[in-house]
Amino acid sequence: MEASGRFRVYRGVESVPHINVQAVDSPTLYSVYRSGYADPDLQATVDALDTGDLIAATLDGDPDDDAEPWRLTAVERVDRVRTAVAVDIDPPEVARECWTPGRTEPAYTVLTEDGDPVGVCGVQPRDPLPNGAFVPNVLTGLLPLEAEFESVPKLDEPAVEAVFLDPDPPEASSYAWPYGVVYLFVRPSTASAERLRETYDCPLDADTRPIFDPYAIRR
C-alpha cells in the first residue's frame, strides 16, 4: 500500500534504525527505514533529513504490520523548522513564570526584541504525555506539533526555528519539573534564540539529541 502527501520528520535517535514521519493532514505516524535504499540519490536525501523537516513523500508499506517499518519511494524536502534540543537542565525563568501549578494544557508567553514579537516560550504539561516524557515524545513524533509549527500560538506566523528543553533526562521515571519547555521562533537567528542556544549549549545544525532508545523506555 502507498501513502502520499506531506509529512513532518522526527529523527528519533541514532540507536533506532528508522525515522518517524507524521502526516500533516491526518493524525497518522509512520515509522520509516532510514537505510537500505538501493537508489543512492534517495539514500542521500534520507540521510540528510532531520527533525523538523517538512517533506513531500510517497511511502510504501503494510498498515496491518506494526512491526515492519515503511519505505520511502520518493521524497523531497519542501521546508524546515531548524531545531535544537537540551535535556537535564534548569528551566529558564520565563518558562517558570509561564507555568501555573495544575495546568493540563500548554501555555505560551510572547518574546519580543525592540518591541517586535520574534517568538514564544511555551510550557507543555507532562501529565497528558505517554510516561510523562517530554523530549522522547517530541523526538519520536508522539507529541504532534504541526499546528504549532504552521501557526505559532499567539503570533499566527509559521515557525522557522524551535528549541526543546527538558528539565529532566529522557530516561527519568520521575520528574523534578512537571513540564517541558518549547521555544518557537518566527524570525531566524534572533538575538534571543542565539542567547538561548548558547546558554543551553544546543547550537543549530549540530546533533544535540540525547542518546537513548525511546522505545526501550516504553517497554
Secondary structure, 3 states (H helix, E strand, C coil): CEEEEEEEEECCCCCCCEEEEEECCCCCEEEEECCCCCCHHHHHHHHCCCCCEEEEEEEECCCCCCCCCEEEEEEEEEEECEEEEEECCCCCHHHHHHCCCCCCCCEEEEEEECCEEEEEEEEEECCCCHHHCCHHHHHCCCCCCHHHHHCCCCCCCCCCEEEEEECCCCCCCCCCCCEEEEEEECCCCCHHHHHHHHHCCCCCCCCCCCCCCHHHHHC
